[in-house]
């Protein structure tokens, strides 16, 4: 190996030594690509000939691409096996003495073994994936697509392979035993994700304002080689992904080379190759396991500090004993290094205390207004009816394009920028001034705030307000033009895009251009009128019951409605027309489409009333009643059919269309009385167009349809409760 061809001679000898690995790799890739591809060509697709070829091509390219899940799993396993087996000689003193006696520098020896491991995986993979591409091409798949997909997949898989492969090599360099090397590989991949999981869990349970739920998703791939490896297969290939894998592999390779050069020969057979790493890794692991035990028993004990301390001791002592046994291969050493154990327990409890008693002042932090560049605010109980989404490309299944919903909070935070960022700071100040009830079953309104700082940092906070206290805190924010611009996508719609407007009045829908002969120019003017109304709406006005619903359709949305695409055409992207929307109401009235007309009592056949009543019931009839009283007060629902014309007239004046309830911001929903109102219809077609897709025909030939209404708690609803108790119909559970 002292000749000029030492590198190739060294690889030849190394492959002979690891012939089992090369054979195993070849067999696995042979069955994973050529055999699978031949099987795929024999599958009988029950479809037309054209579609059969399309499906064959799609399945074949998926097998050849880097998105093939089986290939990703296979390469991950090979990376660990080849990385650890390739340098396993370092764990044998006899083999170390032999290799180090050779007239070859350690760097060259490392290069031979490292490169051989890569080739054992890369060459069979390349040969057999190209063979599979040739088979696919012979059966009608485009050769250009097949071979380019195969080569891109091979290249990206090998780049990803290097990350795990080099990590496994580093695990061998830092240990002196194969089993310990496998454990070390697990530590490298799992330590930081577990730490982040505990960090996130403690923050969520202990800090009132914490809401950074993307912490794990954002940081785990940056701290775990395995998570980094997996994350590459979930998105489209991009230059950034390729460069990041090259950079990470290069850094890991540099670490491996340095460790290989510094690794002492006498480390073979020991648990840890470097004595300096032993206490550092031990303290870190024991600290993490002690915190994990603390969190586990703290959760079981419903937040009891005593159980938390027990979990801390249990997790810390047990993990310390196991680690010391592994370090020394001696059960007698399980309680050595008591100082390290004490330090780990102190660090673990300190980590817990940071969150439990908010020692960092996380919840008390309020940014200075002059340091906030912009802010966005989202409330879970405000404008929850707004739909956010987009149309995917049209296809065979969805002719008009596939409607996809988006995350409400993500979309709001991306689109919103308050004109007065100081209003977001006032929300935090008002929250701190409120007494926070401790009852677990208390009802809350959650306000999420994103502060964009001048430094470029984004800060997310969550403030919870007891229901009934949010209106005063949110009133100015709701009227901020930046809030509405980011909360209502319709405000960004251009009047020239409107091709149709769909109006729904208590379930009766019509297209204004098609059915009411409204011109396209007028539709744009209607959009402008509604946008002005929405911008001027106050929070109090948005809590009123709407008169109707309206949605503005561009070309793609109109097509989705016309073809009856279920996901979109039913109720997506409707906006309420509140009584305060005077411009919109006036515009529609001038066009001969009034939306504020009252319900004619004579059009109502009957009303089924559903009320919640409280009755004194014998305690023996209440299953599981834990009381010594002879009678207990029980809530139940009673229904009866109301046919009294005077009562129906009064109901018609007060009742509100039930589906409009979701549009009422910050409204209290307790105490409502629900009404199933039966309306006369002249024909089945009329009933279907005005009802909920169904109707009833009586024996006398009467046709009626049913709509759901409600009335808020009032003297009238109290009267209905009394009338319900007078009827003898049985109670509903």
Phi, psi and omega in degrees: 000010178266356179282178181294335182265027183301325184294312183288324176295321179295318179293323178299315179294323181292321178294322176299319180295329185244037181299328179298321180290319179296318179295317179298317179298316181297316181296316182296315181289328177298313181284338182278336184240289183300316182295316179296321181292320177297318178299320181298323181289345180264354181289132180271103176281122180278089184191179176292163183298322181293313180293328178298317179294322179295317180291322176299316180297317180298314181293321181295316180292328177295322178294322184280339188277172178286350178278358179294111184298323180295319179296319178299318178294316181299315181293327178295317179294316179297324180300317181289314182297312183289322181294317183281319181290327182296327182246021181293341178300335180294345181268000178244122182297323180296316180290323178298317179298321180293310183295321182284348176276348179290146181284054181226135178294154182299324180298319180290320178298318178297317182299319180298309184290321180295314182291322180299318178300320179294316183294327180299328177271319190289316187292309178299322178301311182296315183299312187279333176287326175290325175297317178296323178296321178294320178296316179298320179296323180293340181252024170105353177283140180304122180302321180298316179293317184296310185286323179293320178296318180297315182291319177296317179297317179298314182298315182289321178297321180290323176298317179292323178302320183300326181297308181288322180300313181290327175298318177297322178297317179298321179299321178292320182296329184268356181233173179233015183215140185296317179296317179294327177297319177296319176296320178297321177299320177295322179295316180302325184269336187250344186298306184289321174301320178294319178299315180294324177296319178291320178301312181293319181295316178294319180297319182291326183274334187253332185257124183293328188260003181286134177208019182276073186286349179271008182303311182296312183297327183278324188260333182301313178297341179273347186242353181231121178302321180294317178294323176297319178299313183292323184297337182289342184263001184266350183227173178293150179291134180220163182300322181298322180293320179294314181296319181297323179289323175296316182294314180296317179298320180295318179295315179297321179297319178299318178297317181296318180297315180297315180296321179297322180288323183273347187294124180287145181296327182285001179287344181301130179092345178275165178287314182240134183284329183243120184296330181293332182279341186299306180291327181296309180295321180298314180296318180297315182291316180295321177299316181293316181291328177293321177292322178298316177296320178300312182297320182298308183285331176296320178291317178296326181272016177055043176084015179286130180293327178298314177294326178298316179294322177298314179297322178300312181292317181298310180295319182290312183294313181298313181294323179297317180297315181297316181295319179293324176297318178295318181299316189254353184052042184208121181293339180288346185265009188295336180247021175281167180059051181295332178296320177295322178297315180297317179298319180296317180294321178295316179296320180296314179292324177297321177298316178296318182296328179305322182269317186299318181248016176047056183292341180274352182072030183300310183292332182275358184286128173229124183288148173289136185301326182286351178258359180260118179283317178202167181212151176227146185227137178224133178242134184289342183246026182222126180057035180291351181277347184292133179261136177237131180179189182205164178264126171282177183295145177292149180210193182296319184280325183237094185298323182269008184098150185265122179282127181239127176281152177242159177297128182298309185295318179297318182293318180296315181294331179282326187264335190267141170212106182299138176296327177242096183295338179296339178296326178293323177294325179294328176299316179296319180294318180293322179298318181293334181277349182274139171289132183263111178300150183259355182295133182292331184265016180289145181271136185233154165249125183259130178245123180254133184234135172247117176262122173262107186280159178299333181285352183097351180282142175256133180238126178252137178221153176234130179238130181252131181245130173303137183303135183103351181250355187279330189303314181296322181288332188257355187300311182292325179295317182298326182273357176289129182299329178293326178297310184291325179297326179272343184264330184244101180302334182297336180291340179265001181283137180274134180305330180290344180278344187284120176252342179198154175233130179252126181248137178232118179245104181051047176089348179267114188254148174208148175267120190293322181286319184280321188252340180244008175057040176270132184286163180298322178296322179293327178296321176296322178293325177295319177299316180297320179296317180293321178298320177295318178297317183293321180293328182267001184289138176264164180297321179296318180293329180285354176270356180278160178287130180292160175271330184195178175240153180212145172218145185253125190248127168273189186300315183290321179292322178297320179296320179297323178289317184293323181272359177070037178297117192302317187294328183258318193289343185289297184206019184281139173067026170281146177238146182280147170255100181283159175304333180283352179280069189294321181296316181293315180298316180295319181298314181293323178295319179295331179275006179080025181231074181290138180247354182257019180287146181279158177282130179283117180301331182289344179277355183264125178279312181195169181225125173269119185261133177237114184233153174266126182235157176244129183229149172277121184235146177302133184298337181290336181273352181263110183297129177076012182291122181260076184208153176257002179284150178288328179228147178231154180272120185238136176267138177208170179253134176239143177236148173205160181264119180266124179235358179293121187294326180292316178295319179298321178299317180292324177295319182299331180282335188250338191286149184239137180299120190301318180299343179279354183299326183294342180277350185273104183293135174057029180274146176273128186257001180285147174082011180287147173249127186260145184230128169260103189265125179263118182256141174294146174224142181283336182208166178295324180297319178295319180296318180293324182286333184256338183267203182257040177085013182210162177205171181233138176243122181279170178296334179275001178093000177289141178241130176217156177237163188238135174234151183264130177229174173210162171230138179294167179299127186195173175304326179294318179293327176295322177297321179294325177298318180295320179293326179295322180291336180284337181277156185258008180294144184293153179287149170270149186308000000 
